[in-house]
Amino acid sequence: MKCMYTNVDTATNKMDELCARIATADPDVVGITEIKPKNSCRSVLPQEFHTAAYTSFVNMSGCGSVLYVKNCYHATEFVPSVCSEASC
């Protein structure tokens, strides 16, 4: 299994580059942190981080993060019934 991780410090202005790097590396799983812009007057929507070949799991709390899993794995989100603020 090939994985890829990066801290992007705002993903909205880097989505084209990110998609190109994912296409080149062809990882099974991609983790990205700090996806939300630090100084922005508009809200960022989770839909802005979706890509065609991957299932996206977006967490908009804090600085935000997204986990991409190749569609062939048929990944589904697991939300525990009991969790702390940091894990939900």
Secondary structure, 3 states (H helix, E strand, C coil): CCEEEEECCCCCCCHHHHHHHHHHHCCCEEEEECCCCCCCCCCCCHHHHCCCCEEEEEECCCCCEEEEEEHHHCCCCCCCCCCCHHHC
